[in-house]
């Protein structure tokens, strides 16, 4: 059974940092793309960053480039999202998700980083940024 568990959210002041972690189990980590998504109240879920460690492909939304860094620890089946220079507009529930990538033909799930491409989801972790 595929399981994804996020941790690391919290309340932080603008300009601060957080490190979110996604612990994955139940699947061969290298065969999947992992994405971080977020959903603010009243807004659609959006892709923040997606990655495939096997193919070395990574995507960042324009709104987070230079502030967010995604990293993969294959030995621990963990994907981390380092969030720096937080802004109030980063406030949202952050989710990690997994999508199977059997070949490079499926790398669109990374390059587009859209929720519809991901079948497995964690429960989410709240990030709140105060001004």
Secondary structure, 3 states (H helix, E strand, C coil): CCEEEEECCEEEECCCCEEEEEEEECCCHHHEEEEEEEECCCCCCEEEEEEECCCCEEEECCCCCCCEEEEEEHHHCEEEEEECCCCHHHCEEEEEEEEECCCHHHCHHHHCCCHHHCCEECCCEEEEEEC
